[in-house]
Amino acid sequence: MASTSMECGDFLEFQDSLQKMRQIDDKIIYLLNTTIPTESFRGQVDPTTKCKDLFHQIQSGHSQREVFIKKCLNTTRDRVQKLKEDKNNNPEDISILKALRKEQTNLRLLESELGVEEIVKNRTTQIYNNKCRGFYKPN
């Protein structure tokens, strides 16, 4: 994962980073189709091991993204709080007000991204469970 300080300041960079991190979720059906062998190839490939490895990759990706999103949320909340204090100390400064509004918008976008992450996570987990439940059942 790349440095999160710059990506948290620019929402589009943040989304680009998140999109790269979600590649395994975007390609889950393809990965499962290439992971689980057909009946004729079952003797050559161990589907239990493949499903277990894929499960750990998925879990690792989900936890990395959750940490990334929450770190950016906390960073943005801190910036909003500081800008609110600056605005209270200097209510006439328009540039502070503009910066505050921009950060508040970023905060709302980040909060909605947390909801999107939950949907992506649930979808991937459901697809994984449908395909791999016969080979590997995580705790």
HELIX and SHEET records of a PDB file:
HELIX    1   1 THR A    4  GLY A    9  1                                   6    
HELIX    2   2 PHE A   11  MET A   21  1                                  11    
HELIX    3   3 GLN A   23  ASP A   26  1                                   4    
HELIX    4   4 ILE A   28  THR A   35  1                                   8    
HELIX    5   5 GLU A   39  PHE A   41  5                                   3    
HELIX    6   6 PRO A   47  ASN A   89  1                                  43    
HELIX    7   7 ILE A   94  CYS A  132  1                                  39    
END                                                                             
